[in-house]
Amino acid sequence: MENITIKDILAATGGTLLCGDSSMVIDRISTNSTEMGPSTLFVPIIGEHVDAHIFISNALKEGGACLTQEHDTASGNSPYIKVPDTLKAMQQIAAYYRNKMSLPIVGVTGSVGKTTTREMIAHVLRGRYKVFETIGNQNSQVGVPLTLDHLSSSDEIGVLEMGMSEPGQITILGNMIHPNIGIVTNVGVSHIEMMGSRDNICKEKLDIQNGLPDDGILFLNGDNDMIRKHLDYVKKPYEFYGFANDCTYRAEKIVETGRQTHFEFHYNGMIEPITLNVLGEHNVSNALAAIAIGLRYNVPMENIKEQLSTFSGQRQNIIHKNGYTVIDDAYNASPDSMKASLKILSNFQTSGKKIAVLSDMLELGPDSPKYHRDVGEFLASTNVTDLLITGELSLEYIKAVQEKNPSIHTCHFASNDALILYLQKFISKDDVILVKGSNGMKLKEVSNALMELFS
């Protein structure tokens, strides 16, 4: 943070200063009591299991200041600021700080692909600007304020990811970020357990419009059925990107060769050949959003093309090592992202086996078995040769595959350790292994073990 004092924080939150100097400068906020300094504001969050107010005294050992909702009085040199809700106060500080900055910000949300889309947009914009973007996966009610804390006056444009798990959260994030442009990548079934239906998820995602200014605009995935269904909910100007004929930003003639994807980009009479350094039709869709934003902010087309040709991203990491290939996509999973990754595995050019190492997709609600079976039926139609799973819900993959395509070899393991031991004997050179499941299933243990094996 730059040029923020305790007085500013009081103005942002409406809080009460219980003790300390209101002229004290704050250059950082933190929710971690072990990462404090003399100019840091500690924000104690009340979590499901731990109330971080118990860490205040430890947090202030080296100075700094804190928010509190549990103190009525305090004494000493370190400022204590009484607020009704520390999380809400941190969000108010983030909004106050963002509003001090004049740079445009692009907000990105969606059920699947928002991280890759955000990274791709940021990469394209770096063809002309100094870009500020979401740090790691900090896209939540806590993460977005912590990201905005790092915004500086030298940044020229921002690209921030907006995640949600419950109703109303996109509006809260929009009120913090105040994006000039909103992007909705798609609407799937992630978090349907909390949201109740895809219709509700769609409207929540489209609520990104609530944070846009009067001249703001939405860029929407024109190939998503739910977005099309709820266009009457959209109150801001919008443009489509995608493969449909009415998309303003459109892709045609998609071809995968080796480790790259090639396509024709069409926009307003313009036709440009594009090369992506990543695989998959879904990444073409992500690239269309990135091109649209690049053109919107006057990045030269040649710069856009150059940036896309060098993009790699942190998700769906394809690792080639000593004759083996691992598609490491163990961070998260939903039906749409699972099918996209399986399609990449299916289309991969190799003389070896195509092995899908999968686990459960979490937070899909009471219809979770059905969603897993749908993925299994999709897998049965691909060129995948082997399906190895952990998790109970994943048994639905196997049931569907055995019914639809019994030629695919399937095996279920009681633990990741048992799966790793099997893989050590089962895999051969030229094999391609996809590792994918929800983060809670800890399949990263499997991909890490494979990297050690291939060394």
Secondary structure, 3 states (H helix, E strand, C coil): CCCEEHHHHHHHHCCEEEECCCCCEECEEECCCCCCCCCEEECCCECCCCEHHHHHHHHCCCCCEEEECCCCCCCCCCCEEECCCHHHHHHHHHHHHHHHCCCCEEEEECCCCHHHHHHHHHHHHCCCCCEEECCCCCCCCCHHHHHHCCCCCCCCEEEEECCCCCCCHHHHHHHHHCCCEEEECCCCCCCHHHHCCHHHHHHHHHHHHHHCCCCCEEEEECCCHHHHHCHHHCCCCEEEEECCCCCCEEEEEEEEECCEEEEEEEECCEEEEEEECCCCHHHHHHHHHHHHHHHHCCCCHHHHHHHHHCCCCCCCEEEEECCEEEEEECCCCCHHHHHHHHHHHHHCCCCCCEEEEECCCCCCHHHHHHHHHHHHHHHHCCCCCEEEEECCCCHHHHHHHHHHCCCCEEEEECCHHHHHHHHHHHCCCCCEEEEECCHHHCCHHHHHHHHHHHC
